[in-house]
Amino acid sequence: MTTRMPVLYLSHGAPPLADDARWTAELARWSAELPKPEAILMVSAHWEEAPLSIGATRRVPLIYDFWGFPQRYYTVRYDAPGAPELAADVRKLIPDVHQDEERGLDHGAYVPLVEMYPDADVPVLQMSMPTLEPERLFEVGRSLAPLRDKDVLIVGSGFTTHNLREMRPDPDAAPPAWSAEFDEWTDRAVRGGDIDALLDFRAKAPAARVAHPRTEHFAPLFMALGADADDPSRRRSVIDGYWLGLAKRSFQFG
């Protein structure tokens, strides 16, 4: 490959987003436009663990880390190969990383991958977030940047706004002002390269504490930004719009 692999930040949503024809088509179209990766490193909002940890490097069961949904969501399979070579490369870049060979992919990882790489033919490794502190996550992402030169697709999987108490039950309703304002601010800051503002989003962004009462779904963005920090490339919004009032904006760096 003659160019570096891009870095992605995507809004993964809940399992029912797999029934949204528009969203699934957007993800499928996005992956079709990307160079085929040798492996995928997933950082999901749903795995917080310190010290920094990586998951199984062999096929193990998925983690259905959600409750109260119809049974069919608990029978989804995604049998992608493990990525032991990628795990070894991560350990070289971050020597103190912990290995958990029993941990499978959670829904923040496999829900979008089912749509983007349905053949499950690309090795996948999931990594934890050891903290929610933006600056530290940014530096972790910076440490991982050399993986891009080995055709590894680094993906941060979260949700651009995430307040489940404020979700709109009507899918056709206009998004609430707090969600739209935060989404638009994030789009401007990312595409404008305003990293300082993004890292201080709790103070700088409108309605930040409503958009993210807890910040785990925004946090994967910082790792993605860090992986693109030393060689800032074209940053663009690939998916926008709302799902039950929550912003599903997703970005590509590179």
C-alpha positions in Angstrom: 0.0 0.0 0.0 1.4 3.4 -1.0 -0.5 5.5 1.5 -1.2 5.2 5.3 -4.3 3.4 6.4 -6.9 5.9 7.6 -8.2 6.2 11.1 -11.9 6.1 11.9 -14.2 7.3 14.6 -17.7 5.9 14.2 -21.0 6.0 16.1 -21.9 2.4 16.7 -25.3 2.8 18.3 -27.3 0.1 19.9 -28.0 -3.3 18.4 -31.3 -2.2 16.8 -29.4 0.2 14.6 -28.6 -2.9 12.6 -32.3 -2.7 11.5 -31.8 0.8 10.2 -31.4 0.5 6.4 -29.8 3.9 6.0 -27.2 3.4 8.7 -26.2 -0.1 7.6 -25.9 1.1 4.0 -23.8 4.1 5.0 -21.4 1.8 6.9 -21.2 -0.7 4.0 -20.5 2.1 1.5 -17.9 3.6 3.8 -15.9 0.3 4.1 -16.2 -0.3 0.4 -14.3 3.0 -0.2 -11.5 2.2 2.2 -8.4 0.2 1.4 -8.7 -3.4 2.6 -6.9 -3.6 6.0 -4.6 -6.4 7.0 -6.1 -6.1 10.5 -8.5 -4.0 12.6 -7.7 -2.5 16.0 -11.0 -1.6 17.7 -11.4 0.7 20.7 -14.9 0.6 21.9 -16.8 2.7 24.5 -17.8 -0.5 26.2 -14.4 -1.6 27.4 -12.8 0.5 30.1 -10.0 -1.3 31.9 -6.7 -0.3 33.4 -4.0 -1.2 32.8 -4.4 -0.9 29.0 -5.6 -4.3 27.8 -6.0 -6.1 24.6 -8.5 -8.9 24.0 -8.4 -12.4 22.6 -6.2 -13.3 19.7 -8.3 -16.3 18.9 -11.9 -16.8 18.1 -14.0 -16.6 21.4 -17.7 -15.8 21.9 -19.0 -12.3 21.4 -20.0 -10.3 24.5 -23.7 -9.4 24.4 -23.3 -6.5 26.8 -26.9 -5.2 26.6 -30.1 -6.2 28.3 -33.8 -6.3 27.5 -33.6 -6.6 23.7 -35.4 -9.3 21.5 -33.6 -12.7 21.5 -32.4 -12.3 17.9 -29.9 -9.7 19.0 -28.2 -12.3 21.2 -27.7 -14.8 18.4 -25.6 -12.5 16.1 -22.3 -14.1 15.2 -19.1 -12.5 14.0 -16.3 -15.0 13.6 -13.5 -12.8 12.5 -10.0 -14.3 12.9 -7.9 -13.3 15.8 -4.9 -11.0 15.3 -1.9 -12.3 17.3 0.6 -10.4 15.0 -1.2 -7.2 15.7 -1.2 -7.9 19.4 2.5 -8.4 19.3 2.9 -5.1 17.5 0.8 -3.4 20.1 3.0 -4.8 22.9 6.1 -3.4 21.2 4.5 0.1 21.0 3.0 -0.1 24.6 5.1 -2.6 26.5 3.0 -2.8 29.7 -0.2 -3.8 27.9 -2.2 -6.5 29.6 -3.5 -9.5 27.5 -7.0 -11.0 28.2 -7.3 -14.1 26.0 -10.9 -14.7 27.2 -12.4 -11.4 26.2 -14.4 -11.3 23.0 -15.7 -8.4 21.0 -18.4 -6.3 22.6 -21.3 -4.8 20.7 -19.4 -1.5 20.2 -17.0 -3.5 18.2 -19.0 -6.2 16.4 -22.2 -4.3 15.6 -20.5 -1.9 13.1 -18.1 -4.6 11.8 -21.0 -6.9 10.9 -22.1 -4.1 8.5 -18.6 -3.0 7.3 -16.9 -6.4 6.9 -19.7 -8.9 6.8 -17.5 -11.7 5.6 -15.6 -11.5 8.8 -12.4 -12.1 6.9 -10.2 -9.4 8.5 -8.4 -10.2 11.8 -9.7 -8.1 14.7 -8.2 -7.1 18.0 -10.0 -5.1 20.6 -8.3 -2.7 23.0 -9.5 -1.2 26.2 -9.6 2.4 27.3 -7.5 2.7 30.4 -8.9 6.0 31.4 -11.5 8.6 30.1 -9.0 11.4 30.4 -8.9 13.0 26.9 -5.2 13.9 27.0 -4.1 10.4 28.1 -6.2 8.8 25.4 -4.8 11.1 22.8 -1.3 10.0 23.7 -2.3 6.3 23.6 -3.6 7.0 20.1 -0.3 8.7 19.2 1.6 5.7 20.3 -0.5 3.4 18.1 0.0 5.6 14.9 2.9 3.4 13.5 0.3 0.6 13.0 -1.2 2.6 10.2 2.0 1.9 8.2 1.3 -1.8 8.6 -2.1 -1.5 7.0 -3.9 -1.7 10.3 -7.3 0.1 10.5 -7.6 1.8 13.9 -11.3 2.4 14.8 -12.6 4.3 17.7 -16.2 3.3 18.3 -18.5 5.5 20.4 -21.5 7.8 19.8 -21.2 11.5 19.1 -24.0 12.3 21.5 -25.1 9.7 24.1 -27.7 10.5 26.7 -30.1 7.5 26.9 -32.4 9.3 29.3 -33.0 12.0 26.6 -33.6 9.8 23.6 -36.5 10.7 21.4 -38.9 7.8 20.9 -40.1 9.2 17.5 -37.4 8.4 14.9 -38.8 11.1 12.6 -38.7 13.9 15.2 -36.2 16.7 14.9 -33.2 16.2 17.1 -33.2 18.1 20.4 -31.2 21.3 20.5 -28.6 20.0 22.9 -27.7 17.1 20.5 -27.7 19.2 17.4 -25.5 21.9 19.0 -23.0 19.5 20.3 -22.9 17.6 17.1 -22.3 20.7 15.0 -19.6 22.0 17.4 -17.8 18.6 17.2 -17.9 18.6 13.4 -16.4 22.1 13.2 -13.8 21.4 15.8 -12.7 18.0 14.2 -12.6 19.3 10.6 -10.9 22.5 11.8 -8.2 20.7 13.7 -9.0 22.4 17.0 -7.5 19.6 19.1 -7.2 21.8 22.2 -10.9 22.6 22.2 -11.8 18.9 21.7 -9.6 17.8 24.5 -11.3 20.4 26.8 -14.8 19.7 25.4 -16.5 19.5 28.8 -15.7 23.2 29.1 -15.7 24.4 25.5 -18.6 22.5 23.8 -22.2 23.6 24.1 -24.4 21.3 26.1 -21.5 18.9 26.8 -22.8 17.6 30.0 -26.2 16.9 28.5 -24.7 15.3 25.4 -22.4 13.1 27.5 -23.5 12.8 31.1 -20.7 10.2 31.2 -17.9 10.6 28.6 -17.1 7.0 27.6 -18.9 7.3 24.2 -17.0 10.4 23.2 -13.6 9.1 24.5 -12.7 6.8 21.6 -12.5 10.0 19.4 -9.4 11.1 21.3 -7.6 7.9 20.6 -8.5 8.2 16.9 -7.3 11.8 16.9 -4.1 10.9 18.6 -3.4 8.2 15.9 -3.6 11.0 13.3 -1.8 13.7 15.3 1.8 13.4 14.1 0.9 13.6 10.5 -2.4 15.5 10.4 -4.3 14.5 7.2 -7.6 15.2 5.7 -10.3 15.0 8.3 -13.9 14.6 7.1 -17.3 13.7 8.3 -18.5 10.6 6.6 -21.8 9.9 8.3 -24.2 12.4 9.9 -27.8 12.5 11.1 -29.6 11.3 14.2 -31.0 8.2 15.7 -33.8 8.8 18.2 -32.3 12.2 18.8 -28.7 11.0 19.2 -26.0 12.2 16.8 -24.4 9.4 14.8 -21.8 11.5 13.2 -18.7 9.6 12.2 -15.3 10.7 10.9 -12.4 9.5 8.8 -8.9 10.8 9.2 -6.7 10.2 6.2 
